[in-house]
Amino acid sequence: MLLGSVIVAAILSAMPTFFQAIEHRPGIQVHDVVLAHIPAVNVSIYIFLIIWGMGLYTLIRAIKEPLIYTRYVWLYIAICTARILTITLIPLAAPLGLVELVDPLTGVFYGHATITKDLFFSGHTATLVAMYFCLPKKGERIAAIIASVAVGILLLVQHVHYTIDVLAAPFFVFALNKLLQATIFADSH
């Protein structure tokens, strides 16, 4: 738990530099058929109400069951690492019509800069899908899936991500969770 927390702190402290670097490089503009048919609307408040609501719930549950926190921290480390790799290897330009997504709580991790190229795969969607794998009760897991789908749709409505970014996130989280289950958490069943 402690080691995971230290690694997350290190990753979060390095993110502003990483995000500044990717913002300054050219990227490929993707023709997204889904986005072409959705008018861009600012739904930031709904996105962050869902994310922070589920995050707060997961934190409260983790206080009662520390294994939830430990699993989430290590899955989050894997997600961040995978996203840094995929974003580095797949330089994308911001989707057409992007409406800036502003989160006052996590803006510090982005260096309070506008970030538009942290695209493949969606970190917002992945974060919620991770909660699905870490929360033990069926009702909690259903809520995490509903939140993941809702945020994925809202990200598309705001043109913050391409459709492929949102659709790929659950597959990456599933694979990363399987990897962690086979290695780090193999003895915790």
Secondary structure, 3 states (H helix, E strand, C coil): CHHHHHHHHHHHHHHHHHHHHHHCCCCECCCCHHHHCCCCCCCHHHHHHHHHHHHHHHHHHHHHCHHHHHHHHHHHHHHHHHHHHHHHHCCECCCCCCCCCCCCCCHHHHCCCCCCCCCCCCHHHHHHHHHHHHCCCHHHHHHHHHHHHHHHHHHHHCCCCCHHHHHHHHHHHHHHHHHHHHCCCCCCC
